[in-house]
Amino acid sequence: MTDAQALGVGEYLQRLQNRITTAIADVDGSSFLSDSWVKTPEEPLQGRGVTKILEDGQVFERAGCGFSHVHGAKLPPSATQHRPELVGASFEAMGVSLVFHPRNPYVPTVHMNVRMLAATGADGKSVCWFGGGMDLTPIYGFDEDCAHFHQSCQNALTPFGADKYPRFKAWCDEYFYLKHRSEQRGIGGIFFDDFSELGSDDNLRMMQSVGDSFLEAYLPIVARRKDTPYTERERDFQLYRRGRYVEFNLVWDRGTHFGLQSGGRTESILLSMPPLASWSYQNIPEIGSPEADLYAKYLVRKDWI
């Protein structure tokens, strides 16, 4: 990828971050804190970024959306586990990543990420690939919300081949899985990584289509659920389920591992963490309860469209 192309990707990602945070701020009625940062020359990872955080809002208890553009002398292990030929390669990475934790337990948590990574191996050859996707994590599920979210994901990918949505949907189900609990993180969505099969222009356009579809996929669900009445029971279950989110991000997520292993900015890497979460021993919902429905009907792999 040329310097001009990389500049274009970076400009798109920053516009995407601004567009999403502006829309979320309008929904919430609160403002994002914008924290610009630069990695110093003495650090192993060079680059810059902007982390935008909204906390203690009316709709969102914590909403984080970060842009980063970094480069380093050596790819971390999390980036080379499927590309052993690039062990030790220098790299450049840029992306936008977000996680929104709503206040109301009936509004699902959401994650979205789009990114590009370019690396130069010991032989001097450069490779470039893209990754990203989005997934939904309800506490209390609704079939129409799940169908809408997955339809938006399919619409974003259809122009790039009929195979993309089913492939990336299955990939998402496999990826966002808590192996230590034999449990899905949520109702999935789409996920792709190390992607370069369409050629540089269409690879980029596909990544942009996923990023551009996020607000349409998520905001209608927020509008439907944000004013739903709830009690302490629903709030307690929300905090308990947030604990699963923390477990996945710290134990299994490659993006978190990449950021920490490469010497990235810890505050920005961990923007996905909820402000509050809880754990309890053997929390087993009563059979037939709305809480039990989450496990029986929503934390299972199924076709939502």
Residue pairs with C-beta under 8 A, 6 or more apart in sequence:
1 9
1 116
1 118
1 126
1 128
1 200
5 200
5 204
6 92
6 94
6 116
6 118
9 94
9 116
9 204
10 69
10 94
12 208
12 211
13 67
13 69
13 94
13 95
13 96
13 114
13 211
14 50
14 67
16 96
16 114
16 211
16 212
17 50
17 52
17 65
17 66
17 67
17 96
19 215
20 65
20 96
20 98
20 214
20 215
21 32
21 52
21 54
21 63
21 65
23 215
23 219
24 32
24 54
24 60
24 63
24 65
24 100
25 31
25 32
25 54
27 59
27 219
27 222
27 223
27 226
28 54
28 57
28 58
28 59
28 60
28 63
29 57
29 58
29 59
30 54
30 56
30 57
30 58
30 60
31 54
32 52
32 53
32 54
32 63
32 65
33 52
33 53
33 54
33 55
34 50
34 51
34 52
35 50
35 51
35 52
35 53
35 267
35 268
36 48
36 49
36 50
37 48
37 49
37 50
37 51
37 265
37 268
38 47
38 48
39 45
39 46
39 47
39 48
39 70
39 263
39 265
43 263
44 72
44 73
44 262
44 263
45 70
45 71
45 72
45 262
45 263
45 264
46 70
46 71
46 72
47 68
47 69
47 70
47 71
48 68
48 69
48 70
49 66
49 67
49 68
49 69
49 70
49 265
49 268
50 66
50 67
51 64
51 65
51 66
51 67
51 265
51 267
51 268
51 271
52 64
52 65
52 66
53 62
53 63
53 64
53 271
54 60
54 62
54 63
54 64
55 61
55 62
55 63
55 275
56 62
56 275
57 63
57 103
58 103
59 102
59 103
59 104
59 107
59 222
59 226
60 100
60 101
60 102
60 103
61 101
61 102
61 103
61 274
61 275
61 276
62 100
62 101
62 273
62 274
62 275
63 98
63 99
63 100
63 101
64 98
64 99
64 100
64 271
64 272
65 96
65 97
65 98
65 271
66 96
66 97
66 98
66 268
66 271
67 94
67 95
67 96
68 93
68 94
68 95
68 97
68 264
68 265
68 268
69 92
69 93
69 94
70 92
70 93
70 94
70 262
70 264
71 90
71 91
71 92
71 93
72 90
72 91
72 262
72 263
73 90
74 88
74 89
74 90
74 91
75 86
75 87
75 88
75 89
75 90
75 91
75 119
75 262
76 257
76 258
76 261
76 262
77 257
77 261
78 254
78 257
78 258
78 261
79 86
79 91
79 117
79 119
79 254
79 258
79 262
80 86
80 87
80 89
82 194
83 194
85 121
86 119
86 121
86 127
88 122
89 119
89 120
89 121
89 122
90 119
90 120
91 117
91 118
91 119
91 120
92 117
92 118
92 119
93 115
93 116
93 117
93 118
93 258
94 115
94 116
95 113
95 114
95 115
95 116
95 131
95 132
96 112
96 113
96 114
96 115
96 211
97 111
97 112
97 113
97 115
97 255
97 271
97 272
98 110
98 111
98 112
98 113
99 109
99 110
99 111
99 271
99 272
100 109
100 110
100 218
101 109
101 242
101 274
101 275
102 108
102 109
102 222
102 226
104 225
104 226
104 227
104 228
104 230
105 139
105 140
105 230
105 234
105 235
105 237
105 238
106 139
106 140
106 225
106 226
106 228
106 230
106 234
107 221
107 222
107 225
107 226
107 228
108 136
108 137
108 138
108 139
108 141
108 145
108 186
108 221
108 225
109 136
109 137
109 138
109 139
109 186
109 242
109 245
109 274
110 134
110 135
110 136
110 137
110 218
111 134
111 135
111 137
111 272
112 132
112 133
112 134
112 210
112 211
112 214
112 218
113 131
113 132
113 133
113 134
113 255
114 130
114 131
114 132
114 207
114 208
114 210
114 211
115 130
115 131
115 132
115 207
116 128
116 129
116 130
116 131
116 204
116 207
117 128
117 129
117 130
117 131
118 126
118 127
118 128
119 126
119 127
119 128
120 126
121 127
127 196
128 196
128 200
128 203
129 193
129 194
129 195
129 196
129 203
130 192
130 195
130 196
130 203
130 204
130 206
130 207
131 192
131 193
131 194
131 195
132 191
132 192
132 207
132 210
132 211
133 153
133 168
133 171
133 172
133 189
133 190
133 191
133 192
133 210
134 149
134 153
134 189
134 190
134 210
134 214
134 217
134 218
135 172
135 176
135 185
135 186
135 187
135 188
135 189
135 190
135 191
136 145
136 146
136 149
136 186
136 187
136 188
136 189
136 218
136 221
137 185
137 186
137 187
137 241
137 245
138 145
138 146
138 186
138 187
138 294
138 298
139 234
139 237
139 238
139 241
139 294
140 234
140 290
140 293
140 294
141 187
141 293
141 294
141 297
141 298
142 224
142 225
143 304
144 224
145 221
145 224
145 225
146 187
146 298
146 304
147 304
147 305
148 217
148 220
148 221
149 187
149 189
149 217
149 218
149 221
149 304
150 169
150 187
150 188
150 189
150 304
150 305
151 304
151 305
152 213
152 216
152 217
153 165
153 168
153 169
153 189
153 190
153 210
153 213
153 217
154 165
154 305
155 213
156 190
156 209
156 210
156 212
156 213
157 164
157 165
157 168
157 190
157 206
157 209
157 210
158 164
158 165
159 209
160 198
160 202
160 205
160 206
160 209
164 192
164 206
165 190
167 192
168 190
168 191
168 192
169 188
169 189
169 190
171 190
171 191
171 192
171 193
172 188
172 189
172 190
172 191
173 184
173 188
173 301
175 191
176 184
176 185
176 186
176 188
176 191
176 248
177 183
177 184
177 185
177 252
178 184
178 185
178 244
178 247
178 248
178 251
178 252
179 252
180 247
180 251
181 244
181 247
183 244
183 295
183 299
184 299
184 300
184 301
185 244
185 245
185 248
186 298
186 299
187 298
187 299
187 304
188 301
189 217
190 210
193 254
195 203
195 206
196 203
197 203
198 206
236 278
237 285
237 291
239 276
239 277
239 278
240 277
240 278
240 279
240 280
240 283
241 294
242 274
242 276
242 277
242 278
243 277
243 278
243 279
245 272
245 274
245 277
246 273
246 274
246 277
249 256
249 272
249 273
250 256
256 269
256 270
256 272
258 264
259 265
259 266
259 268
259 269
260 266
260 269
285 291
285 292
285 294
285 295
286 292
